[in-house]
Amino acid sequence: MISKIITYIIALVWLVNGLYCKVLNQVPRHQEIVSHILGESYGPLFTILIGVSEVAMCIWVISRIQRRINAIVQMGIIAIMNIMEFFIVPDLLLWGKYNSIFAFLFIMLIYINEFHLRKGKNQV
């Protein structure tokens, strides 16, 4: 039961960050980060594409298809994204370089949820 609740929380994080923050551009800082990393002319388009990808990740999480692969992909994406932001645009992050702590905690939540709380359960 707790694993299912955590799974929906993880999916909600992807949905909010993808749809609300990026696709609907309700948190312009996200577009600033993408623009700074990829260039001003690519910022708006790639912010939307990243947002759509995050919504797709939400759907994948909820679908429970290939859960372990999904968890590994999530952890990798979060780690890569946050390492890049840590070194390239720490001044644009909500908590600056401390964002990496929250990213690490989210990675650990995904890891524990998939590889410990679900241990011994039917892996679909």
N, CA, C and O atoms as CSV, one atom per row, in Angstrom:
chain,resi,resn,atom,element,x,y,z
A,1,MET,N,N,0.820,-1.199,0.000
A,1,MET,CA,C,0.000,0.000,0.000
A,1,MET,C,C,0.866,1.266,0.000
A,1,MET,O,O,0.617,2.199,-0.764
A,2,ILE,N,N,1.893,1.285,0.873
A,2,ILE,CA,C,2.752,2.465,0.946
A,2,ILE,C,C,3.490,2.669,-0.372
A,2,ILE,O,O,3.697,3.804,-0.802
A,3,SER,N,N,3.888,1.571,-1.015
A,3,SER,CA,C,4.580,1.661,-2.295
A,3,SER,C,C,3.684,2.301,-3.355
A,3,SER,O,O,4.150,3.092,-4.175
A,4,LYS,N,N,2.418,1.961,-3.333
A,4,LYS,CA,C,1.478,2.516,-4.303
A,4,LYS,C,C,1.317,4.027,-4.083
A,4,LYS,O,O,1.275,4.793,-5.046
A,5,ILE,N,N,1.227,4.449,-2.836
A,5,ILE,CA,C,1.106,5.878,-2.515
A,5,ILE,C,C,2.351,6.625,-2.965
A,5,ILE,O,O,2.253,7.688,-3.579
A,6,ILE,N,N,3.521,6.076,-2.663
A,6,ILE,CA,C,4.781,6.703,-3.069
A,6,ILE,C,C,4.872,6.775,-4.587
A,6,ILE,O,O,5.346,7.769,-5.137
A,7,THR,N,N,4.418,5.721,-5.268
A,7,THR,CA,C,4.430,5.714,-6.735
A,7,THR,C,C,3.606,6.875,-7.281
A,7,THR,O,O,4.031,7.551,-8.219
A,8,TYR,N,N,2.432,7.109,-6.702
A,8,TYR,CA,C,1.593,8.218,-7.167
A,8,TYR,C,C,2.207,9.577,-6.833
A,8,TYR,O,O,2.037,10.532,-7.591
A,9,ILE,N,N,2.906,9.672,-5.726
A,9,ILE,CA,C,3.598,10.918,-5.381
A,9,ILE,C,C,4.708,11.185,-6.398
A,9,ILE,O,O,4.869,12.313,-6.864
A,10,ILE,N,N,5.464,10.154,-6.736
A,10,ILE,CA,C,6.537,10.293,-7.733
A,10,ILE,C,C,5.950,10.733,-9.067
A,10,ILE,O,O,6.475,11.639,-9.713
A,11,ALA,N,N,4.855,10.090,-9.478
A,11,ALA,CA,C,4.196,10.460,-10.736
A,11,ALA,C,C,3.718,11.913,-10.689
A,11,ALA,O,O,3.829,12.636,-11.680
A,12,LEU,N,N,3.192,12.336,-9.551
A,12,LEU,CA,C,2.711,13.710,-9.408
A,12,LEU,C,C,3.842,14.725,-9.554
A,12,LEU,O,O,3.648,15.792,-10.136
A,13,VAL,N,N,5.011,14.398,-9.031
A,13,VAL,CA,C,6.171,15.287,-9.185
A,13,VAL,C,C,6.490,15.481,-10.667
A,13,VAL,O,O,6.723,16.605,-11.112
A,14,TRP,N,N,6.500,14.371,-11.441
A,14,TRP,CA,C,6.766,14.474,-12.878
A,14,TRP,C,C,5.678,15.283,-13.579
A,14,TRP,O,O,5.979,16.099,-14.451
A,15,LEU,N,N,4.417,15.065,-13.207
A,15,LEU,CA,C,3.305,15.772,-13.839
A,15,LEU,C,C,3.367,17.269,-13.567
A,15,LEU,O,O,3.243,18.074,-14.490
A,16,VAL,N,N,3.557,17.642,-12.319
A,16,VAL,CA,C,3.604,19.066,-11.961
A,16,VAL,C,C,4.786,19.755,-12.637
A,16,VAL,O,O,4.636,20.827,-13.222
A,17,ASN,N,N,5.960,19.135,-12.551
A,17,ASN,CA,C,7.138,19.750,-13.169
A,17,ASN,C,C,7.009,19.826,-14.681
A,17,ASN,O,O,7.442,20.805,-15.289
A,18,GLY,N,N,6.420,18.810,-15.295
A,18,GLY,CA,C,6.287,18.792,-16.742
A,18,GLY,C,C,5.183,19.689,-17.253
A,18,GLY,O,O,5.424,20.585,-18.062
A,19,LEU,N,N,3.964,19.447,-16.779
A,19,LEU,CA,C,2.815,20.175,-17.309
A,19,LEU,C,C,2.739,21.595,-16.771
A,19,LEU,O,O,2.741,22.554,-17.543
A,20,TYR,N,N,2.674,21.733,-15.460
A,20,TYR,CA,C,2.475,23.048,-14.856
A,20,TYR,C,C,3.685,23.966,-15.033
A,20,TYR,O,O,3.556,25.101,-15.492
A,21,CYS,N,N,4.856,23.459,-14.663
A,21,CYS,CA,C,6.054,24.304,-14.668
A,21,CYS,C,C,6.587,24.582,-16.070
A,21,CYS,O,O,6.994,25.706,-16.366
A,22,LYS,N,N,6.587,23.573,-16.929
A,22,LYS,CA,C,7.257,23.729,-18.224
A,22,LYS,C,C,6.292,23.946,-19.386
A,22,LYS,O,O,6.404,24.950,-20.090
A,23,VAL,N,N,5.349,23.033,-19.606
A,23,VAL,CA,C,4.440,23.170,-20.751
A,23,VAL,C,C,3.585,24.431,-20.612
A,23,VAL,O,O,3.460,25.204,-21.562
A,24,LEU,N,N,2.999,24.638,-19.437
A,24,LEU,CA,C,2.166,25.829,-19.211
A,24,LEU,C,C,2.988,27.052,-18.812
A,24,LEU,O,O,2.446,28.149,-18.676
A,25,ASN,N,N,4.289,26.867,-18.625
A,25,ASN,CA,C,5.244,27.936,-18.293
A,25,ASN,C,C,4.810,28.756,-17.076
A,25,ASN,O,O,4.919,29.982,-17.072
A,26,GLN,N,N,4.322,28.073,-16.057
A,26,GLN,CA,C,3.901,28.759,-14.841
A,26,GLN,C,C,5.065,29.030,-13.891
A,26,GLN,O,O,4.921,29.756,-12.907
A,27,VAL,N,N,6.218,28.437,-14.197
A,27,VAL,CA,C,7.433,28.705,-13.428
A,27,VAL,C,C,8.514,29.046,-14.456
A,27,VAL,O,O,9.273,28.174,-14.877
A,28,PRO,N,N,8.580,30.335,-14.864
A,28,PRO,CA,C,9.483,30.749,-15.944
A,28,PRO,C,C,10.958,30.419,-15.712
A,28,PRO,O,O,11.739,30.362,-16.662
A,29,ARG,N,N,11.335,30.203,-14.466
A,29,ARG,CA,C,12.719,29.848,-14.148
A,29,ARG,C,C,13.152,28.591,-14.898
A,29,ARG,O,O,14.320,28.459,-15.266
A,30,HIS,N,N,12.217,27.667,-15.126
A,30,HIS,CA,C,12.558,26.435,-15.854
A,30,HIS,C,C,12.998,26.752,-17.282
A,30,HIS,O,O,13.972,26.189,-17.782
A,31,GLN,N,N,12.275,27.653,-17.925
A,31,GLN,CA,C,12.660,28.044,-19.290
A,31,GLN,C,C,13.978,28.808,-19.279
A,31,GLN,O,O,14.783,28.661,-20.198
A,32,GLU,N,N,14.208,29.617,-18.256
A,32,GLU,CA,C,15.488,30.325,-18.139
A,32,GLU,C,C,16.648,29.333,-18.051
A,32,GLU,O,O,17.691,29.532,-18.673
A,33,ILE,N,N,16.461,28.271,-17.279
A,33,ILE,CA,C,17.508,27.261,-17.122
A,33,ILE,C,C,17.798,26.596,-18.461
A,33,ILE,O,O,18.954,26.478,-18.868
A,34,VAL,N,N,16.737,26.160,-19.146
A,34,VAL,CA,C,16.907,25.493,-20.443
A,34,VAL,C,C,17.542,26.457,-21.445
A,34,VAL,O,O,18.434,26.068,-22.199
A,35,SER,N,N,17.089,27.699,-21.458
A,35,SER,CA,C,17.640,28.696,-22.380
A,35,SER,C,C,19.111,28.943,-22.111
A,35,SER,O,O,19.899,29.089,-23.046
A,36,HIS,N,N,19.483,28.992,-20.857
A,36,HIS,CA,C,20.882,29.231,-20.513
A,36,HIS,C,C,21.765,28.061,-20.951
A,36,HIS,O,O,22.884,28.261,-21.424
A,37,ILE,N,N,21.256,26.847,-20.789
A,37,ILE,CA,C,22.048,25.660,-21.131
A,37,ILE,C,C,22.098,25.441,-22.647
A,37,ILE,O,O,23.165,25.167,-23.196
A,38,LEU,N,N,20.949,25.560,-23.326
A,38,LEU,CA,C,20.873,25.226,-24.749
A,38,LEU,C,C,20.925,26.429,-25.687
A,38,LEU,O,O,21.123,26.270,-26.892
A,39,GLY,N,N,20.749,27.619,-25.144
A,39,GLY,CA,C,20.731,28.827,-25.963
A,39,GLY,C,C,19.341,29.433,-26.012
A,39,GLY,O,O,18.335,28.724,-25.997
A,40,GLU,N,N,19.301,30.751,-26.070
A,40,GLU,CA,C,18.035,31.486,-26.031
A,40,GLU,C,C,17.052,31.059,-27.115
A,40,GLU,O,O,15.853,30.955,-26.853
A,41,SER,N,N,17.538,30.811,-28.321
A,41,SER,CA,C,16.627,30.487,-29.416
A,41,SER,C,C,15.991,29.098,-29.244
A,41,SER,O,O,14.927,28.837,-29.807
A,42,TYR,N,N,16.621,28.216,-28.482
A,42,TYR,CA,C,16.094,26.866,-28.291
A,42,TYR,C,C,15.293,26.717,-26.998
A,42,TYR,O,O,14.572,25.735,-26.825
A,43,GLY,N,N,15.415,27.671,-26.103
A,43,GLY,CA,C,14.803,27.570,-24.780
A,43,GLY,C,C,13.323,27.254,-24.764
A,43,GLY,O,O,12.916,26.257,-24.168
A,44,PRO,N,N,12.497,28.089,-25.414
A,44,PRO,CA,C,11.042,27.840,-25.342
A,44,PRO,C,C,10.631,26.473,-25.896
A,44,PRO,O,O,9.860,25.758,-25.256
A,45,LEU,N,N,11.127,26.108,-27.058
A,45,LEU,CA,C,10.754,24.829,-27.673
A,45,LEU,C,C,11.209,23.649,-26.821
A,45,LEU,O,O,10.428,22.735,-26.557
A,46,PHE,N,N,12.468,23.664,-26.392
A,46,PHE,CA,C,12.987,22.533,-25.633
A,46,PHE,C,C,12.390,22.451,-24.231
A,46,PHE,O,O,12.290,21.362,-23.667
A,47,THR,N,N,11.996,23.582,-23.666
A,47,THR,CA,C,11.316,23.549,-22.370
A,47,THR,C,C,9.999,22.805,-22.506
A,47,THR,O,O,9.655,21.981,-21.659
A,48,ILE,N,N,9.260,23.095,-23.571
A,48,ILE,CA,C,7.994,22.385,-23.811
A,48,ILE,C,C,8.245,20.906,-24.083
A,48,ILE,O,O,7.529,20.052,-23.560
A,49,LEU,N,N,9.250,20.596,-24.892
A,49,LEU,CA,C,9.564,19.189,-25.181
A,49,LEU,C,C,9.968,18.427,-23.916
A,49,LEU,O,O,9.572,17.278,-23.723
A,50,ILE,N,N,10.746,19.063,-23.074
A,50,ILE,CA,C,11.134,18.444,-21.804
A,50,ILE,C,C,9.898,18.248,-20.934
A,50,ILE,O,O,9.735,17.203,-20.303
A,51,GLY,N,N,9.032,19.255,-20.904
A,51,GLY,CA,C,7.792,19.150,-20.132
A,51,GLY,C,C,6.907,18.008,-20.615
A,51,GLY,O,O,6.369,17.255,-19.803
A,52,VAL,N,N,6.753,17.876,-21.916
A,52,VAL,CA,C,5.961,16.767,-22.477
A,52,VAL,C,C,6.606,15.431,-22.114
A,52,VAL,O,O,5.907,14.467,-21.804
A,53,SER,N,N,7.918,15.375,-22.151
A,53,SER,CA,C,8.632,14.150,-21.758
A,53,SER,C,C,8.383,13.817,-20.287
A,53,SER,O,O,8.249,12.649,-19.923
A,54,GLU,N,N,8.324,14.836,-19.458
A,54,GLU,CA,C,8.059,14.601,-18.041
A,54,GLU,C,C,6.624,14.117,-17.818
A,54,GLU,O,O,6.378,13.278,-16.952
A,55,VAL,N,N,5.686,14.641,-18.594
A,55,VAL,CA,C,4.303,14.137,-18.517
A,55,VAL,C,C,4.272,12.675,-18.967
A,55,VAL,O,O,3.575,11.855,-18.369
A,56,ALA,N,N,5.023,12.350,-20.017
A,56,ALA,CA,C,5.117,10.963,-20.473
A,56,ALA,C,C,5.718,10.079,-19.381
A,56,ALA,O,O,5.293,8.936,-19.208
A,57,MET,N,N,6.699,10.595,-18.646
A,57,MET,CA,C,7.294,9.836,-17.538
A,57,MET,C,C,6.234,9.580,-16.468
A,57,MET,O,O,6.174,8.485,-15.908
A,58,CYS,N,N,5.412,10.564,-16.184
A,58,CYS,CA,C,4.323,10.400,-15.221
A,58,CYS,C,C,3.420,9.242,-15.643
A,58,CYS,O,O,3.067,8.388,-14.830
A,59,ILE,N,N,3.056,9.226,-16.913
A,59,ILE,CA,C,2.188,8.161,-17.433
A,59,ILE,C,C,2.890,6.806,-17.319
A,59,ILE,O,O,2.267,5.814,-16.941
A,60,TRP,N,N,4.177,6.765,-17.644
A,60,TRP,CA,C,4.942,5.522,-17.549
A,60,TRP,C,C,4.989,5.028,-16.096
A,60,TRP,O,O,4.836,3.835,-15.834
A,61,VAL,N,N,5.201,5.952,-15.163
A,61,VAL,CA,C,5.251,5.573,-13.748
A,61,VAL,C,C,3.909,4.962,-13.333
A,61,VAL,O,O,3.878,3.906,-12.701
A,62,ILE,N,N,2.823,5.610,-13.681
A,62,ILE,CA,C,1.497,5.131,-13.294
A,62,ILE,C,C,1.151,3.808,-13.987
A,62,ILE,O,O,0.467,2.963,-13.410
A,63,SER,N,N,1.621,3.633,-15.216
A,63,SER,CA,C,1.315,2.413,-15.970
A,63,SER,C,C,1.922,1.166,-15.348
A,63,SER,O,O,1.416,0.061,-15.547
A,64,ARG,N,N,2.995,1.336,-14.601
A,64,ARG,CA,C,3.716,0.236,-13.948
A,64,ARG,C,C,4.333,-0.745,-14.947
A,64,ARG,O,O,4.635,-1.886,-14.598
A,65,ILE,N,N,4.513,-0.305,-16.159
A,65,ILE,CA,C,5.157,-1.126,-17.184
A,65,ILE,C,C,6.671,-1.020,-16.998
A,65,ILE,O,O,7.218,0.078,-16.903
A,66,GLN,N,N,7.334,-2.163,-16.947
A,66,GLN,CA,C,8.797,-2.199,-16.778
A,66,GLN,C,C,9.243,-1.286,-15.633
A,66,GLN,O,O,10.058,-0.383,-15.820
A,67,ARG,N,N,8.702,-1.538,-14.466
A,67,ARG,CA,C,8.921,-0.670,-13.297
A,67,ARG,C,C,10.400,-0.461,-12.967
A,67,ARG,O,O,10.828,0.661,-12.695
A,68,ARG,N,N,11.169,-1.535,-12.993
A,68,ARG,CA,C,12.587,-1.401,-12.612
A,68,ARG,C,C,13.359,-0.572,-13.633
A,68,ARG,O,O,14.174,0.275,-13.269
A,69,ILE,N,N,13.099,-0.819,-14.897
A,69,ILE,CA,C,13.744,-0.010,-15.943
A,69,ILE,C,C,13.315,1.439,-15.792
A,69,ILE,O,O,14.130,2.353,-15.915
A,70,ASN,N,N,12.036,1.644,-15.524
A,70,ASN,CA,C,11.527,2.997,-15.329
A,70,ASN,C,C,12.239,3.686,-14.168
A,70,ASN,O,O,12.644,4.843,-14.282
A,71,ALA,N,N,12.390,2.982,-13.065
A,71,ALA,CA,C,13.059,3.569,-11.896
A,71,ALA,C,C,14.506,3.940,-12.222
A,71,ALA,O,O,14.979,5.008,-11.834
A,72,ILE,N,N,15.202,3.058,-12.932
A,72,ILE,CA,C,16.598,3.335,-13.299
A,72,ILE,C,C,16.677,4.546,-14.234
A,72,ILE,O,O,17.554,5.397,-14.083
A,73,VAL,N,N,15.759,4.617,-15.196
A,73,VAL,CA,C,15.736,5.762,-16.122
A,73,VAL,C,C,15.460,7.053,-15.350
A,73,VAL,O,O,16.122,8.066,-15.575
A,74,GLN,N,N,14.487,7.016,-14.444
A,74,GLN,CA,C,14.191,8.207,-13.640
A,74,GLN,C,C,15.417,8.674,-12.856
A,74,GLN,O,O,15.771,9.852,-12.874
A,75,MET,N,N,16.051,7.735,-12.174
A,75,MET,CA,C,17.208,8.093,-11.351
A,75,MET,C,C,18.332,8.666,-12.209
A,75,MET,O,O,18.988,9.629,-11.811
A,76,GLY,N,N,18.558,8.083,-13.376
A,76,GLY,CA,C,19.597,8.586,-14.276
A,76,GLY,C,C,19.287,9.981,-14.787
A,76,GLY,O,O,20.158,10.851,-14.797
A,77,ILE,N,N,18.054,10.197,-15.211
A,77,ILE,CA,C,17.655,11.517,-15.725
A,77,ILE,C,C,17.794,12.584,-14.646
A,77,ILE,O,O,18.332,13.663,-14.895
A,78,ILE,N,N,17.311,12.279,-13.459
A,78,ILE,CA,C,17.383,13.251,-12.359
A,78,ILE,C,C,18.844,13.552,-12.022
A,78,ILE,O,O,19.202,14.713,-11.823
A,79,ALA,N,N,19.680,12.531,-11.956
A,79,ALA,CA,C,21.096,12.739,-11.632
A,79,ALA,C,C,21.790,13.579,-12.697
A,79,ALA,O,O,22.476,14.549,-12.375
A,80,ILE,N,N,21.616,13.211,-13.957
A,80,ILE,CA,C,22.272,13.953,-15.049
A,80,ILE,C,C,21.801,15.401,-15.089
A,80,ILE,O,O,22.614,16.320,-15.190
A,81,MET,N,N,20.489,15.603,-15.010
A,81,MET,CA,C,19.930,16.950,-15.063
A,81,MET,C,C,20.478,17.815,-13.918
A,81,MET,O,O,20.862,18.966,-14.123
A,82,ASN,N,N,20.505,17.241,-12.721
A,82,ASN,CA,C,20.936,18.033,-11.575
A,82,ASN,C,C,22.436,18.270,-11.538
A,82,ASN,O,O,22.881,19.305,-11.041
A,83,ILE,N,N,23.223,17.337,-12.050
A,83,ILE,CA,C,24.665,17.571,-12.139
A,83,ILE,C,C,24.946,18.718,-13.107
A,83,ILE,O,O,25.750,19.605,-12.821
A,84,MET,N,N,24.267,18.686,-14.266
A,84,MET,CA,C,24.435,19.781,-15.243
A,84,MET,C,C,24.049,21.122,-14.627
A,84,MET,O,O,24.792,22.098,-14.730
A,85,GLU,N,N,22.884,21.162,-13.986
A,85,GLU,CA,C,22.408,22.419,-13.397
A,85,GLU,C,C,23.324,22.889,-12.267
A,85,GLU,O,O,23.550,24.088,-12.110
A,86,PHE,N,N,23.845,21.960,-11.491
A,86,PHE,CA,C,24.736,22.291,-10.381
A,86,PHE,C,C,25.952,23.081,-10.872
A,86,PHE,O,O,26.379,24.048,-10.240
A,87,PHE,N,N,26.499,22.648,-12.017
A,87,PHE,CA,C,27.715,23.281,-12.520
A,87,PHE,C,C,27.448,24.436,-13.490
A,87,PHE,O,O,28.247,25.370,-13.561
A,88,ILE,N,N,26.348,24.390,-14.233
A,88,ILE,CA,C,26.115,25.393,-15.277
A,88,ILE,C,C,25.247,26.558,-14.801
A,88,ILE,O,O,25.546,27.711,-15.112
A,89,VAL,N,N,24.178,26.278,-14.053
A,89,VAL,CA,C,23.227,27.340,-13.687
A,89,VAL,C,C,22.797,27.293,-12.213
A,89,VAL,O,O,21.602,27.392,-11.930
A,90,PRO,N,N,23.722,27.147,-11.280
A,90,PRO,CA,C,23.289,27.046,-9.876
A,90,PRO,C,C,22.540,28.287,-9.400
A,90,PRO,O,O,21.700,28.201,-8.504
A,91,ASP,N,N,22.839,29.427,-9.989
A,91,ASP,CA,C,22.185,30.675,-9.598
A,91,ASP,C,C,20.709,30.718,-9.995
A,91,ASP,O,O,19.955,31.518,-9.442
A,92,LEU,N,N,20.282,29.884,-10.933
A,92,LEU,CA,C,18.887,29.868,-11.373
A,92,LEU,C,C,18.049,28.816,-10.642
A,92,LEU,O,O,16.830,28.774,-10.812
A,93,LEU,N,N,18.679,27.979,-9.844
A,93,LEU,CA,C,17.958,26.934,-9.135
A,93,LEU,C,C,17.260,27.500,-7.905
A,93,LEU,O,O,17.743,28.446,-7.284
A,94,LEU,N,N,16.128,26.916,-7.562
A,94,LEU,CA,C,15.328,27.405,-6.443
A,94,LEU,C,C,16.134,27.491,-5.148
A,94,LEU,O,O,16.048,28.482,-4.422
A,95,TRP,N,N,16.916,26.454,-4.863
A,95,TRP,CA,C,17.748,26.444,-3.655
A,95,TRP,C,C,19.228,26.448,-3.998
A,95,TRP,O,O,20.049,25.986,-3.205
A,96,GLY,N,N,19.570,26.955,-5.149
A,96,GLY,CA,C,20.968,27.007,-5.559
A,96,GLY,C,C,21.582,25.629,-5.604
A,96,GLY,O,O,20.941,24.672,-6.037
A,97,LYS,N,N,22.815,25.521,-5.160
A,97,LYS,CA,C,23.502,24.221,-5.188
A,97,LYS,C,C,22.883,23.222,-4.220
A,97,LYS,O,O,23.130,22.021,-4.328
A,98,TYR,N,N,22.080,23.706,-3.272
A,98,TYR,CA,C,21.400,22.796,-2.352
A,98,TYR,C,C,20.307,21.987,-3.047
A,98,TYR,O,O,19.810,21.012,-2.483
A,99,ASN,N,N,19.928,22.379,-4.261
A,99,ASN,CA,C,18.974,21.588,-5.050
A,99,ASN,C,C,19.447,20.148,-5.186
A,99,ASN,O,O,18.636,19.224,-5.248
A,100,SER,N,N,20.753,19.962,-5.233
A,100,SER,CA,C,21.296,18.609,-5.405
A,100,SER,C,C,20.913,17.706,-4.231
A,100,SER,O,O,20.778,16.495,-4.410
A,101,ILE,N,N,20.738,18.264,-3.054
A,101,ILE,CA,C,20.313,17.471,-1.894
A,101,ILE,C,C,18.905,16.937,-2.125
A,101,ILE,O,O,18.626,15.764,-1.878
A,102,PHE,N,N,18.014,17.817,-2.605
A,102,PHE,CA,C,16.639,17.397,-2.858
A,102,PHE,C,C,16.570,16.394,-4.007
A,102,PHE,O,O,15.757,15.470,-3.982
A,103,ALA,N,N,17.415,16.577,-5.003
A,103,ALA,CA,C,17.476,15.621,-6.119
A,103,ALA,C,C,17.927,14.260,-5.601
A,103,ALA,O,O,17.357,13.232,-5.970
A,104,PHE,N,N,18.943,14.251,-4.752
A,104,PHE,CA,C,19.431,13.004,-4.179
A,104,PHE,C,C,18.346,12.317,-3.355
A,104,PHE,O,O,18.181,11.100,-3.438
A,105,LEU,N,N,17.609,13.088,-2.566
A,105,LEU,CA,C,16.531,12.514,-1.757
A,105,LEU,C,C,15.430,11.928,-2.638
A,105,LEU,O,O,14.865,10.883,-2.315
A,106,PHE,N,N,15.123,12.600,-3.752
A,106,PHE,CA,C,14.107,12.087,-4.671
A,106,PHE,C,C,14.596,10.805,-5.341
A,106,PHE,O,O,13.829,9.857,-5.507
A,107,ILE,N,N,15.862,10.776,-5.721
A,107,ILE,CA,C,16.450,9.554,-6.290
A,107,ILE,C,C,16.364,8.417,-5.273
A,107,ILE,O,O,16.017,7.292,-5.631
A,108,MET,N,N,16.674,8.702,-4.025
A,108,MET,CA,C,16.606,7.673,-2.986
A,108,MET,C,C,15.174,7.190,-2.773
A,108,MET,O,O,14.954,6.001,-2.542
A,109,LEU,N,N,14.204,8.090,-2.846
A,109,LEU,CA,C,12.800,7.708,-2.712
A,109,LEU,C,C,12.408,6.736,-3.827
A,109,LEU,O,O,11.762,5.720,-3.571
A,110,ILE,N,N,12.798,7.048,-5.053
A,110,ILE,CA,C,12.513,6.174,-6.193
A,110,ILE,C,C,13.190,4.817,-5.985
A,110,ILE,O,O,12.571,3.772,-6.183
A,111,TYR,N,N,14.445,4.843,-5.592
A,111,TYR,CA,C,15.205,3.605,-5.374
A,111,TYR,C,C,14.563,2.741,-4.290
A,111,TYR,O,O,14.312,1.556,-4.505
A,112,ILE,N,N,14.302,3.325,-3.145
A,112,ILE,CA,C,13.722,2.574,-2.022
A,112,ILE,C,C,12.351,2.036,-2.395
A,112,ILE,O,O,12.020,0.890,-2.089
A,113,ASN,N,N,11.553,2.870,-3.059
A,113,ASN,CA,C,10.216,2.432,-3.445
A,113,ASN,C,C,10.266,1.220,-4.371
A,113,ASN,O,O,9.509,0.268,-4.184
A,114,GLU,N,N,11.130,1.246,-5.341
A,114,GLU,CA,C,11.148,0.161,-6.327
A,114,GLU,C,C,11.964,-1.045,-5.895
A,114,GLU,O,O,11.560,-2.179,-6.151
A,115,PHE,N,N,13.087,-0.832,-5.257
A,115,PHE,CA,C,14.002,-1.947,-4.994
A,115,PHE,C,C,13.959,-2.475,-3.558
A,115,PHE,O,O,14.587,-3.490,-3.258
A,116,HIS,N,N,13.228,-1.799,-2.671
A,116,HIS,CA,C,13.137,-2.295,-1.302
A,116,HIS,C,C,11.692,-2.512,-0.867
A,116,HIS,O,O,11.358,-3.578,-0.351
A,117,LEU,N,N,10.843,-1.528,-1.064
A,117,LEU,CA,C,9.456,-1.684,-0.633
A,117,LEU,C,C,8.719,-2.724,-1.465
A,117,LEU,O,O,7.804,-3.385,-0.972
A,118,ARG,N,N,9.113,-2.869,-2.718
A,118,ARG,CA,C,8.458,-3.843,-3.599
A,118,ARG,C,C,9.213,-5.164,-3.641
A,118,ARG,O,O,8.850,-6.045,-4.421
A,119,LYS,N,N,10.229,-5.325,-2.843
A,119,LYS,CA,C,11.054,-6.538,-2.871
A,119,LYS,C,C,10.185,-7.764,-2.617
A,119,LYS,O,O,9.415,-7.818,-1.658
A,120,GLY,N,N,10.332,-8.745,-3.504
A,120,GLY,CA,C,9.581,-9.977,-3.371
A,120,GLY,C,C,8.193,-9.932,-3.982
A,120,GLY,O,O,7.528,-10.962,-4.090
A,121,LYS,N,N,7.749,-8.746,-4.385
A,121,LYS,CA,C,6.437,-8.643,-5.030
A,121,LYS,C,C,6.572,-8.948,-6.510
A,121,LYS,O,O,7.672,-8.904,-7.061
A,122,ASN,N,N,5.499,-9.246,-7.131
A,122,ASN,CA,C,5.496,-9.544,-8.570
A,122,ASN,C,C,5.973,-8.325,-9.335
A,122,ASN,O,O,5.327,-7.278,-9.311
A,123,GLN,N,N,7.099,-8.457,-10.010
A,123,GLN,CA,C,7.671,-7.349,-10.768
A,123,GLN,C,C,7.127,-7.373,-12.182
A,123,GLN,O,O,7.448,-8.269,-12.963
A,124,VAL,N,N,6.312,-6.398,-12.508
A,124,VAL,CA,C,5.711,-6.310,-13.840
A,124,VAL,C,C,6.490,-5.335,-14.669
A,124,VAL,O,O,6.155,-5.107,-15.832
